[in-house]
Amino acid sequence: MKNLKPHNLEWKGLFEKETELLKDILKDEVVDTYHIGSTAIPGILSKPIIDIVILVKSFETISYFFDELEKIGYKYSKERSSSERYFLTKENATRYHLSIANPKTPYLKRQIMFRDYLINHPKIAKEYEDLKIDLIKKYPSGKDEYSYGKSEFINKILKKAKKEILNLQTF
């Protein structure tokens, strides 16, 4: 399928290598780093984009690092950023999407819940893969349509993940 590749074990290593570069720039601002997105979910087809989230101590001052991030190839996207995250991209042999998460919002929690639910429920992960295949067929050049087309499924899974977490907490 165009743009979708079988899961590649090298993606984890690419994530780890890239986060070391990012930590060297952001230094003490980094609280933690996370591999999210489809490349973090074993067994499903994925666009070969390594999605990285960095949780930082202070969201308000992190834009001061954009010049340094630009030196290693990252470009800030104001259109795809929000009060929950700064969004940057890096073109390379593999593309990187970097979200610098605001610690005062639930952005990171949603990302981790979705990723972990799919990892723990391979049949649901396969449904997600099938949806992505259908969307790429329907919108071969439409990045926005592809992303929006996944929204309903993602929201449904987040509800299931929250319910599962609540059920686990009642034990």
Secondary structure by P-SEA (a helix, b strand, c coil): cccccccccaaaaaaaaaaaaaaaaccccccccccccccccccccccccbbbbbbbccccccccaaaaaaaabbbbbcccccccbbbbbbbccbbbbbbbcccccaaaaaaaaaaaaaaacaaaaaaaaaaaaaaaaaccccaaaaaaaaaaaaaaaaaaaaaaaaaaaac
